[in-house]
Amino acid sequence: MMDAASPIVHLVFWKLNGATTDDKASQAGQIIAAFRALPPKVDGLMKVQVGQNCVDHPDAWDVSVCMVFSSAASLASYQTHPMHLAIKQLVGPMRLERGQVDFELDVTETNT
């Protein structure tokens, strides 16, 4: 169960349906641009990192976004935000598969 006061990491990743590498790069560019437009417009969105896969591997996904929300409530509110709904409309026809993971950010963790 998520703690309402903890920051939430929201990871989403897609396999795209472009027929060629160039098609997938174009699709990824559109998705990346849409996510980069979000931060100043979404309450509670603390950080966005989005990018296209850069390692050739058969198990790799094509594009991913990592978002950090200030709380579970902020993430829930984002689900119906008009900009998020527009991104879903953009990405839907481009995707073959979608994966998602959400977890509480452990602010006590340190890098070792």
N, CA and C of each residue as an Amber inpcrd file, in Angstrom:
protein
   336
   0.8430000  -1.1850000   0.0000000   0.0000000   0.0000000   0.0000000
   0.8840000   1.2420000   0.0000000   0.5370000   2.2080000  -0.8190000
   1.3450000   3.4150000  -0.9210000   1.0180000   4.3780000   0.2170000
   2.0790000   4.9790000   0.7470000   1.9460000   6.0120000   1.7720000
   1.6010000   7.3130000   1.0630000   0.5220000   7.9520000   1.4660000
   0.0590000   9.1620000   0.7850000   1.0980000  10.2750000   0.7880000
   2.0330000  10.2570000   1.7670000   3.0110000  11.3350000   1.8770000
   4.3210000  11.0520000   1.1500000   4.5190000   9.8460000   0.6690000
   5.7790000   9.4840000   0.0180000   5.7690000   9.8410000  -1.4600000
   6.9080000  10.3040000  -1.9840000   7.0020000  10.4770000  -3.4350000
   6.8240000   9.1250000  -4.1450000   6.2390000   9.1710000  -5.3240000
   5.9590000   7.9670000  -6.1030000   6.7160000   8.0290000  -7.4230000
   7.4360000   6.9520000  -7.7340000   8.0950000   6.8190000  -9.0310000
   7.1360000   6.0710000  -9.9490000   6.9300000   6.6300000 -11.1270000
   6.0120000   6.0690000 -12.1320000   6.8430000   5.7860000 -13.3790000
   7.0570000   4.5050000 -13.6730000   7.8250000   4.0950000 -14.8520000
   6.8780000   3.4940000 -15.8790000   7.0190000   3.9300000 -17.1170000
   6.2190000   3.3650000 -18.2110000   7.1680000   3.1240000 -19.3790000
   6.9550000   2.0170000 -20.0660000   7.8150000   1.6890000 -21.2000000
   6.9690000   1.0620000 -22.2960000   7.3850000   1.3100000 -23.5440000
   6.6120000   0.8670000 -24.6970000   7.5030000   0.1710000 -25.7130000
   6.9200000  -0.8150000 -26.3860000   7.4660000  -1.3560000 -27.6280000
   6.6060000  -0.7330000 -28.7190000   7.2620000  -0.1240000 -29.7010000
   6.5560000   0.6170000 -30.7410000   6.3330000  -0.2460000 -31.9760000
   5.3670000   0.1450000 -32.7990000   4.9810000  -0.6490000 -33.9570000
   5.5650000  -0.1490000 -35.2790000   6.4810000   0.8080000 -35.2380000
   7.0930000   1.2880000 -36.4760000   7.7260000   0.1520000 -37.2600000
   7.5790000   0.2000000 -38.5860000   8.0730000  -0.8790000 -39.4380000
   9.5920000  -0.8650000 -39.5770000  10.2010000   0.3040000 -39.4120000
  11.6520000   0.4240000 -39.5730000  12.2430000   1.1420000 -38.3550000
  13.5490000   1.1030000 -38.2730000  14.2420000   1.8230000 -37.2030000
  13.9290000   3.3090000 -37.2820000  13.8950000   3.8560000 -38.5000000
  13.5640000   5.2750000 -38.6650000  12.1260000   5.5790000 -38.2260000
  11.1950000   4.6830000 -38.5320000   9.8040000   4.8610000 -38.0870000
   9.7310000   4.9030000 -36.5640000  10.4210000   3.9730000 -35.9190000
  10.4120000   3.9300000 -34.4520000  11.0850000   5.1650000 -33.8680000
  12.1460000   5.6380000 -34.4880000  12.8200000   6.8550000 -34.0100000
  11.8780000   8.0570000 -34.1140000  11.1100000   8.1390000 -35.1910000
  10.1460000   9.2240000 -35.3510000   9.0550000   9.1360000 -34.2860000
   8.5360000   7.9410000 -34.0640000   7.5180000   7.7440000 -33.0300000
   8.0730000   8.1270000 -31.6590000   9.2720000   7.6490000 -31.3530000
   9.8970000   7.9530000 -30.0610000  10.0750000   9.4570000 -29.8980000
  10.4650000  10.1480000 -30.9540000  10.6460000  11.5980000 -30.8910000
   9.3640000  12.3210000 -30.5280000   8.2480000  11.8710000 -31.0710000
   6.9570000  12.4790000 -30.7560000   6.5810000  12.2460000 -29.2890000
   6.8220000  11.0350000 -28.8120000   6.5030000  10.6940000 -27.4260000
   7.3820000  11.4980000 -26.4680000   8.6600000  11.5680000 -26.7580000
   9.6060000  12.3030000 -25.9190000   9.2130000  13.7720000 -25.8370000
   8.8910000  14.3710000 -26.9640000   8.4960000  15.7870000 -26.9750000
   7.2490000  16.0180000 -26.1250000   6.2870000  15.1130000 -26.2020000
   5.0530000  15.2630000 -25.4270000   5.3340000  15.2130000 -23.9280000
   6.1720000  14.2890000 -23.4890000   6.4810000  14.1950000 -22.0580000
   7.3270000  15.3670000 -21.5790000   8.2060000  15.8620000 -22.4170000
   9.0390000  17.0000000 -22.0060000   8.2220000  18.2770000 -21.8280000
   7.0500000  18.3370000 -22.3940000   6.1800000  19.5060000 -22.2470000
   5.3900000  19.4840000 -20.9290000   5.4140000  18.3690000 -20.2040000
   4.5850000  18.2220000 -19.0080000   5.0150000  18.9930000 -17.7630000
   6.2620000  18.9560000 -17.3250000   6.5870000  19.3920000 -15.9620000
   5.9990000  20.7040000 -15.4870000   6.0590000  21.7820000 -16.2460000
   5.5200000  23.0200000 -15.6700000   3.9910000  23.0450000 -15.5910000
   3.3400000  22.0860000 -16.1930000   1.8820000  22.1250000 -16.2910000
   1.1510000  21.1190000 -15.4170000   1.8790000  20.2230000 -14.7430000
   1.2400000  19.1650000 -13.9620000   1.5880000  19.3360000 -12.4830000
   0.5790000  19.6190000 -11.6740000   0.7940000  19.7720000 -10.2320000
   1.3190000  18.4720000  -9.6340000   2.3350000  18.5830000  -8.8000000
   2.8810000  17.4250000  -8.1020000   3.9000000  16.6300000  -8.8820000
   4.1270000  16.9690000 -10.1510000   5.1330000  16.2740000 -10.9550000
   6.4830000  16.9150000 -10.6720000   7.3490000  16.1690000 -10.0020000
   8.6250000  16.6900000  -9.5550000   9.7430000  16.5140000 -10.5790000
   9.6740000  15.4310000 -11.3730000  10.7670000  15.1280000 -12.2970000
  10.2670000  14.2340000 -13.4140000  10.7990000  14.4680000 -14.6160000
  10.5140000  13.6160000 -15.7730000  11.8260000  13.3320000 -16.4850000
  12.0820000  12.0540000 -16.7150000  13.1920000  11.6180000 -17.5600000
  12.5720000  10.7100000 -18.6140000  12.8020000  11.0240000 -19.8760000
  12.2040000  10.2430000 -20.9490000  13.2400000  10.0710000 -22.0460000
  13.2570000   8.8970000 -22.6750000  14.2220000   8.6920000 -23.7410000
  13.9720000   7.4230000 -24.5330000  14.6540000   7.3840000 -25.6620000
  14.5920000   6.2340000 -26.5580000  15.6970000   5.2600000 -26.1850000
  15.4230000   3.9830000 -26.3090000  16.4150000   2.9550000 -26.0320000
  17.6720000   3.1860000 -26.8780000  18.8240000   2.9950000 -26.2660000
  20.0870000   3.2040000 -26.9910000  20.9800000   1.9660000 -26.9660000
  20.4600000   0.8400000 -26.4830000  21.2260000  -0.4060000 -26.4480000
  20.4790000  -1.4510000 -27.2610000  21.1350000  -1.9770000 -28.2840000
  20.5140000  -2.9830000 -29.1400000  20.4850000  -4.3210000 -28.4110000
  19.2920000  -4.7350000 -28.0190000  19.1120000  -5.9980000 -27.3140000
  17.7130000  -6.5180000 -27.6220000  17.5660000  -7.8080000 -27.8450000
  16.2430000  -8.3310000 -28.2190000  15.1550000  -8.1210000 -27.1620000
  15.5370000  -7.9930000 -25.9060000  14.5490000  -7.7970000 -24.8480000
  14.2730000  -6.3210000 -24.5430000  14.9250000  -5.4270000 -25.2620000
  14.8030000  -3.9930000 -24.9740000  13.4350000  -3.4550000 -25.4000000
  12.9710000  -2.4660000 -24.6520000  11.7870000  -1.7020000 -24.9980000
  12.2550000  -0.5000000 -25.8030000  11.3810000   0.1340000 -26.5700000
  11.7960000   1.2120000 -27.4690000  11.9010000   2.5790000 -26.7990000
  11.0070000   2.8670000 -25.8910000  10.9990000   4.1870000 -25.2440000
  10.4910000   4.0170000 -23.8160000  10.9770000   4.8740000 -22.9210000
  10.5770000   4.7900000 -21.5260000  10.5000000   6.1750000 -20.9180000
   9.6310000   6.3110000 -19.9170000   9.5520000   7.5440000 -19.1360000
   9.6120000   7.1710000 -17.6590000  10.3710000   7.9560000 -16.9240000
  10.4630000   7.8400000 -15.4710000   9.9890000   9.1690000 -14.8940000
   8.9270000   9.1170000 -14.1260000   8.3440000  10.3240000 -13.5440000
   8.3310000  10.1740000 -12.0310000   8.5660000  11.2660000 -11.3460000
   8.4710000  11.2680000  -9.8890000   7.3810000  12.2580000  -9.4980000
   6.3910000  11.7540000  -8.7660000   5.2860000  12.5690000  -8.2730000
   5.4570000  12.7830000  -6.7710000   5.0040000  13.9090000  -6.2870000
   5.1640000  14.2440000  -4.8770000   4.3690000  13.3310000  -3.9510000
   3.3320000  12.6880000  -4.4820000   2.4750000  11.8400000  -3.6430000
   1.6340000  10.9150000  -4.5240000   1.0280000   9.9410000  -3.8740000
   0.1020000   9.0580000  -4.5850000  -1.0840000   9.8500000  -5.1300000
  -1.5040000  10.8630000  -4.3950000  -2.6250000  11.6960000  -4.8520000
  -2.2550000  12.4570000  -6.1210000  -1.0200000  12.9280000  -6.2040000
  -0.5680000  13.6340000  -7.4130000  -0.5550000  12.6980000  -8.6190000
  -0.0850000  11.4670000  -8.4100000  -0.0990000  10.4810000  -9.4940000
  -1.5320000  10.1800000  -9.9130000  -2.4210000  10.0230000  -8.9570000
  -3.8250000   9.7470000  -9.2780000  -4.4430000  10.9000000 -10.0580000
  -4.1310000  12.1170000  -9.6650000  -4.6530000  13.2940000 -10.3660000
  -4.1210000  13.3750000 -11.7940000  -2.8730000  12.9920000 -11.9890000
  -2.2450000  13.0010000 -13.3130000  -2.9950000  12.0970000 -14.2920000
  -3.5790000  11.0220000 -13.7940000  -4.2480000  10.0620000 -14.6750000
  -5.3660000  10.7000000 -15.5030000  -5.9830000  11.7570000 -14.9870000
  -7.0710000  12.4090000 -15.7240000  -6.6860000  13.7970000 -16.2320000
  -5.4200000  14.1540000 -16.0950000  -4.9530000  15.4630000 -16.5800000
  -5.0910000  15.5050000 -18.1090000  -5.5800000  16.6000000 -18.6660000
  -5.7640000  16.6800000 -20.1250000  -4.4890000  16.4020000 -20.9330000
  -3.3320000  16.8110000 -20.4290000  -2.0880000  16.5440000 -21.1710000
  -1.7480000  15.0530000 -21.1540000  -2.0420000  14.3710000 -20.0450000
  -1.8140000  12.9260000 -19.9960000  -2.7730000  12.2040000 -20.9400000
  -4.0130000  12.6200000 -20.9480000  -4.9860000  12.0080000 -21.8600000
  -4.5680000  12.2120000 -23.3140000  -3.9990000  13.3750000 -23.6340000
  -3.5120000  13.6310000 -24.9990000  -2.3300000  12.7300000 -25.3330000
  -1.4440000  12.4990000 -24.3660000  -0.3090000  11.5960000 -24.6000000
  -0.8070000  10.1740000 -24.8450000  -1.8040000   9.7400000 -24.0850000
  -2.3660000   8.4050000 -24.3020000  -2.9360000   8.2790000 -25.7180000
  -3.5930000   9.3420000 -26.1920000  -4.1330000   9.3340000 -27.5590000
  -3.0070000   9.2810000 -28.5920000  -1.9050000   9.9690000 -28.3100000
  -0.7520000   9.9670000 -29.2120000  -0.0910000   8.5970000 -29.2680000
   0.1740000   8.0250000 -28.0950000   0.9640000   6.7910000 -28.0060000
   0.1500000   5.5570000 -28.3920000  -1.1260000   5.5440000 -28.0680000
  -1.9560000   4.3590000 -28.3060000  -1.7840000   3.7200000 -29.6670000
  -1.9170000   4.4690000 -30.7560000  -1.7880000   3.8630000 -32.0810000
  -0.3530000   3.4440000 -32.4460000   0.6340000   3.9100000 -31.6790000
   2.0390000   3.6020000 -31.9720000   2.5650000   2.3740000 -31.2370000
   1.8480000   1.8990000 -30.2500000   2.4270000   0.8910000 -29.3740000
   2.0150000  -0.5290000 -29.7210000   2.9810000  -1.4210000 -29.5200000
   2.7040000  -2.8520000 -29.5780000   2.4360000  -3.3800000 -28.1720000
   3.2660000  -2.9200000 -27.2240000   3.1540000  -3.3500000 -25.8400000
   3.4260000  -2.1690000 -24.9190000   2.9090000  -2.2720000 -23.6980000
   3.1290000  -1.2470000 -22.6810000   3.3610000  -1.9360000 -21.3560000
   4.3210000  -1.4270000 -20.6000000   4.5800000  -1.9170000 -19.2520000
   4.5820000  -0.7440000 -18.2920000   4.3200000  -1.0310000 -17.0280000
   4.2660000   0.0390000 -16.0270000   4.6790000  -0.5250000 -14.6780000
   5.4070000   0.2890000 -13.9140000   5.7380000  -0.0120000 -12.5190000
   5.6230000   1.2860000 -11.7440000   4.9850000   1.2380000 -10.5770000
   4.8840000   2.3830000  -9.6750000   5.3880000   1.9330000  -8.3160000
   6.2390000   2.7560000  -7.6990000   6.7200000   2.4100000  -6.3700000
   7.0400000   3.6620000  -5.5740000   7.0070000   3.4890000  -4.2470000
   7.3440000   4.5950000  -3.3690000   8.8430000   4.8490000  -3.4500000
   9.1990000   6.1090000  -3.4990000  10.6040000   6.4980000  -3.5050000
  11.1050000   6.4630000  -2.0680000  12.1430000   5.6820000  -1.8410000
  12.7370000   5.5910000  -0.5120000  13.7290000   6.7300000  -0.3690000
  13.3270000   7.7780000   0.3260000  14.1680000   8.9600000   0.4530000
  15.3260000   8.7360000   1.4100000  15.3520000   7.5820000   2.1060000
  16.4670000   7.2740000   2.9920000  17.5540000   6.4720000   2.2880000
  17.2550000   5.9530000   1.0800000  18.2520000   5.1720000   0.3370000
  19.4470000   6.0300000  -0.0400000  20.5910000   5.4130000  -0.0220000
  21.7990000   6.0800000  -0.4940000  22.4300000   5.2240000  -1.5710000
  23.1260000   5.8600000  -2.4690000  23.8480000   5.1280000  -3.5060000
  25.1320000   4.5880000  -2.9160000  25.4110000   3.3340000  -3.1740000
  26.6590000   2.7490000  -2.6790000  27.5050000   2.2660000  -3.8140000
